[in-house]
């Protein structure tokens, strides 16, 4: 049986982060072996409040007319060129 997403990703280092305000942001994860083979799963994203992650979801990368890549998290567009890569 497959573990829930929050259990699979809670101890994984994100590949990128974006701060939306002083203590709240979004973390971007590379899909694990379970999610990487599913349709429409290019990235996994979760909200981060400075202490814990919440609302893990699979996301497909979309492109604007000018070729700018983004994901949709709720009603927001998170542009990937604004996400900081985590080393």
Secondary structure, DSSP 4 states (H G I P E B T S, - for coil): -PPPHHHHHTTSPPSEEEEEETTEEEEEE---TTTTTSTT-SEEEEEE-SS-EEEEEEE--EE-TT--EEEEETTEEEEGGGSEEP-
